[in-house]
Amino acid sequence: MSNLLIIVFSLISLATILAVVRIIIGPTVPDRAVGLDAATTITTAMIVLFSQIFHRAIFLDVALVYAVLAFLGVIALARYLEGGV
């Protein structure tokens, strides 16, 4: 189990680095928004992983609320970038 956790955390760390790079050097604002959305998805995955590691179901509730709020934030940002009301 320990080797699996090391592999999973390594992959999540790599994904986080790539998302941060996209946020920093994204040539356009929509590219940065995609990087931010990827970062929130990665954070949700980390919370779910912690739920499995620590055997706490409350973290799943937190991850669900976080994912819904992140989704609403992305929808609001997309609507703003499109010039909507």
C-alpha positions as CSV (number, residue, x, y, z in Angstrom):
1,M,0.0,0.0,0.0
2,S,2.8,2.4,0.8
3,N,4.3,2.1,-2.7
4,L,0.9,2.8,-4.3
5,L,0.5,6.0,-2.2
6,I,3.9,7.2,-3.3
7,I,3.0,6.7,-6.9
8,V,-0.4,8.4,-6.5
9,F,1.1,11.4,-4.7
10,S,3.8,11.6,-7.3
11,L,1.3,11.7,-10.1
12,I,-0.9,14.2,-8.3
13,S,2.2,16.4,-7.7
14,L,3.1,16.3,-11.3
15,A,-0.5,17.2,-12.3
16,T,-0.4,20.1,-9.8
17,I,2.8,21.4,-11.3
18,L,1.4,21.3,-14.8
19,A,-1.8,23.0,-13.8
20,V,0.2,25.8,-12.0
21,V,2.4,26.2,-15.1
22,R,-0.8,26.6,-17.3
23,I,-2.1,29.2,-14.8
24,I,1.2,31.2,-14.9
25,I,2.1,31.0,-18.6
26,G,-1.3,30.6,-20.2
27,P,-1.2,33.0,-23.1
28,T,-4.9,33.8,-22.8
29,V,-7.4,34.2,-20.0
30,P,-9.4,31.1,-21.0
31,D,-6.1,29.0,-20.8
32,R,-5.6,30.3,-17.3
33,A,-9.2,29.4,-16.4
34,V,-8.7,25.9,-17.7
35,G,-5.6,25.6,-15.5
36,L,-7.5,26.9,-12.5
37,D,-10.3,24.4,-13.2
38,A,-7.7,21.6,-13.4
39,A,-6.2,22.7,-10.1
40,T,-9.6,22.6,-8.4
41,T,-10.2,19.1,-9.8
42,I,-6.8,18.0,-8.5
43,T,-7.6,19.4,-5.1
44,T,-10.9,17.5,-5.0
45,A,-9.0,14.3,-5.9
46,M,-6.6,15.0,-3.0
47,I,-9.4,15.4,-0.6
48,V,-10.9,12.1,-1.7
49,L,-7.6,10.4,-1.4
50,F,-7.2,11.8,2.2
51,S,-10.6,10.4,2.9
52,Q,-9.5,7.0,1.9
53,I,-6.2,7.2,3.8
54,F,-7.6,8.4,7.1
55,H,-10.9,6.5,6.8
56,R,-13.0,9.6,7.3
57,A,-16.3,9.8,5.4
58,I,-16.7,13.5,6.3
59,F,-13.9,14.3,3.8
60,L,-16.1,13.0,1.0
61,D,-18.8,15.5,1.9
62,V,-16.2,18.2,1.9
63,A,-14.9,17.1,-1.5
64,L,-18.4,17.1,-2.9
65,V,-19.2,20.6,-1.6
66,Y,-15.8,21.8,-2.9
67,A,-16.4,20.3,-6.3
68,V,-19.9,21.9,-6.6
69,L,-18.5,25.3,-5.6
70,A,-15.6,25.0,-8.0
71,F,-18.0,24.1,-10.8
72,L,-20.2,27.1,-10.1
73,G,-17.1,29.3,-10.0
74,V,-16.0,28.0,-13.4
75,I,-19.5,28.6,-14.8
76,A,-19.5,32.1,-13.5
77,L,-16.0,32.8,-14.9
78,A,-17.0,31.4,-18.3
79,R,-20.1,33.5,-18.4
80,Y,-18.0,36.6,-17.5
81,L,-15.5,35.8,-20.2
82,E,-18.2,35.4,-22.8
83,G,-19.6,38.8,-21.9
84,G,-22.9,37.6,-20.5
85,V,-25.0,39.3,-17.9
